[in-house]
Amino acid sequence: MTPRERYRAVMRGEPVDRLPYSFGGPRQSTWKAWRKQGLTPEVERNWSAFTGSDPMVGFGKLNTQPIPAYPERVHWERDNLREWTDGWGVRRIDAVNQPTEGFATRRYLEFPVKCLADFEAMRHRYDPTTPERLIPQPGENQKETYNPDGYRVLQGGTAYHDPAHAERLNHGDAPSTLTVPGLYWTARDWAGFEGLSLLTYTEPACVHAMMEHWTQFIMTILDGPLSEVKIDQIILNEDMAYKHAAMLSPDMIREFMLPRYQRLCAFFREQGVDCVLMDTDGHCGQVIETMFPAGLDGVSPCEIASHNDPGDYLERYPGLVLLGGIDKRELRFDKPQARAEIALRYRQAWRHGRYIPSVDHGVPPDVPLRNFLYLVELSRGLASGEDLETYEPPGELEEQLGPVEELFDPLAAIAAAYGRGDGG
C-alpha cells in the first residue's frame, strides 16, 4: 500500500498492511537540547528519512490572520520581559529571549473584542476573499516582528494551485492534510479566554456572531481550492479543554459550535474530504460526547495527562478516529517504562482500528534523544505487526549519534525565561 492508501484505510477502519509510521514532532527547544545529546547536523537535516516516518503533504499557503494587521507597538521593556501590542491587536507580556522555543512564555493582558460592537469594528480584517490569503506575496516571510519565537507569525508557503504542488495533492502517494483555526480557537484569539467565557453569558449574540463569521470564512476561502485539489484530512484547531473538562459546557458546545460544525462537516464531505478531526489539548471526553459523529470524525492528540484513555474512547464510540495518545511523560525515564506505554497504545490501535499512535503533543525538551529514537524504532516494529510483548528494536538509530554533552535542565530554562539566576 502507498502511504496515502494506508492512511485512508486506517481512517475508514479498513484492513492495512501495517499502521502508518507517525511519531510526533519535536519543538524548537527540543532540537536545541538534542544537539547537545549527539544529534548531528546531517541527521537533523534529513530527520524524516532518518526516522522513516511516513510522508504527508500539506495544503499550502492559507493566511487566516488579520489583514491588515494591527500595528505592533512596544509599551515597555526591562530585563527579559517586554509588554507590547501584537499584530492581532492583543496586548501581552513576553520573555524577549525564549529559552524553550516552541513553548513560549507569555501573558495576555487585553484583547480587541469585548462586545459585539468591537467585533463588528474589526470584522473587515477577516475578509476571506482577500487575495493574499492564498497567493504568496514577495517578502512576506521576511517581515520584522517583536514576536519572540515566531508564534503566530505567517510563513507563507506554496500556492495550492501551483501545478507541481496540485499534482502532489491530487495524485501523489502521500496523504494530504489541511489545518484550519477552529471556531472556539478564533473567538478566543479575538476576545481572550476570560473574555470569551464571560461573553457566553453576558452577550451570547457576540459569540454567535464571531463563530458564524468564522464558519462562513472557512467555507468561503476553501470553496474554490477544495474543488481543485484533493484533501484527505482537515484538522480544526481548537485547544478547548482543561485537564478534566472542556472549556465550554456540553450544552454550550451544542448551542454555539455543534450546528456550525455540522455545516462545516457537510461542506467538507461535499468537497471530497475523507476525515474531519478536531485538535484539542486537554480532556476531550465532552468534545467527543457532544460532537461525534455529527460534527467530526475524531480528535487529536489525546493527551494522557488530561485523563484521556484512547482504548476507552474507541470502545465507547465505534468509528471514532484518534491520533496521538502516547504519553510524553513516560518517555523521560528508562526504556522499559517507555516500552510499556508505547506497547499499550499499539495494542489498542490493533484491537480497535482507526487509531494512529504518536506522542500526545509536541515532543518537549525533557525527552532525551535516545529515548525518542527508541520510540521510533519500537513504533515501526509494532506498527508492522511485531510481537507486542517481546519485540525489542535493534537500536540502529542510536548508533548513528554523537556523544552526549549535556541533558536538558528544566530549572535552568525556567530561570532563563524569567531573567533570574536560579530556578526558584
C-alpha positions, 0 to 999 in steps of 0.5 A: 500500500502507498502511504496515502492508501494506508492512511485512508484505510486506517481512517475508514477502519479498513484492513492495512498492511501495517499502521502508518509510521507517525511519531510526533514532532519535536519543538524548537527547544527540543532540537536545541537540547538534542544537539547537545545529546549527539544529534548531528547536523546531517541527521537533523537535516534529513530527520524524516528519512532518518526516522522513516516516518511516513510522508504527508503533504500539506495544503499550502499557503492559507493566511487566516490572520488579520489583514491588515494587521494591527500595528505592533507597538512596544509599551515597555521593556526591562530585563527579559520581559517586554509588554507590547501590542501584537499584530492581532491587536492583543496586548501581552507580556513576553520573555524577549529571549525564549529559552524553550522555543516552541513553548513560549512564555507569555501573558495576555493582558487585553484583547480587541473584542469585548462586545459585539460592537468591537467585533463588528469594528474589526470584522473587515480584517477577516475578509476571506476573499482577500487575495493574499490569503492564498497567493504568496506575496514577495517578502512576506516571510521576511517581515520584522516582528517583536514576536519572540519565537515566531508564534503566530507569525505567517510563513507563507508557503506554496500556492495550492494551485501551483501545478507541481504542488496540485499534482502532489495533492491530487495524485501523489502517494502521500496523504494530504492534510489541511489545518484550519483555526477552529471556531472556539480557537478564533473567538478566543484569539479575538476576545481572550479566554476570560473574555470569551467565557464571560461573553457566553453569558453576558452577550451570547449574540457576540459569540454567535456572531464571531463563530458564524463569521468564522464558519462562513470564512472557512467555507468561503476561502476553501470553496474554490481550492477544495474543488481543485485539489484533493484533501484527505484530512482537515484538522480544526484547531481548537485547544478547548479543554482543561485537564478534566473538562472542556472549556465550554459546557456540553450544552454550550458546545451544542448551542454555539459550535455543534450546528456550525460544525455540522455545516462545516462537516457537510461542506467538507464531505461535499468537497471530497474530504475523507476525515474531519478531526478536531485538535484539542489539548486537554480532556476531550471526553465532552468534545467527543460526547457532544460532537461525534459523529455529527460534527467530526470524525475524531480528535487529536492528540489525546493527551494522557495527562488530561485523563484521556484513555484512547482504548476507552474512547474507541470502545465507547464510540465505534468509528471514532478516529484518534491520533496521538495518545502516547504519553510524553511523560513516560518517555523521560525515564528508562526504556522499559517504562517507555516500552510499556506505554508505547506497547499499550497504545499499539495494542489498542490501535490493533484491537480497535482500528482507526487509531494512529499512535504518536506522542500526545503533543509536541515532543518537549525538551525533557525527552532525551534523544535516545529515548525518542529514537527508541520510540521510533524504532519500537513504533515501526516494529509494532506498527508492522505487526511485531510481537507486542510483548517481546519485540525489542528494536535493534537500536540502529538509530542510536548508533548513528549519534554523537556523544552526549554533552549535556541533558536538558535542565528544566530549572535552568530554562525556567530561570532563563525565561524569567531573567533570574539566576536560579530556578526558584 
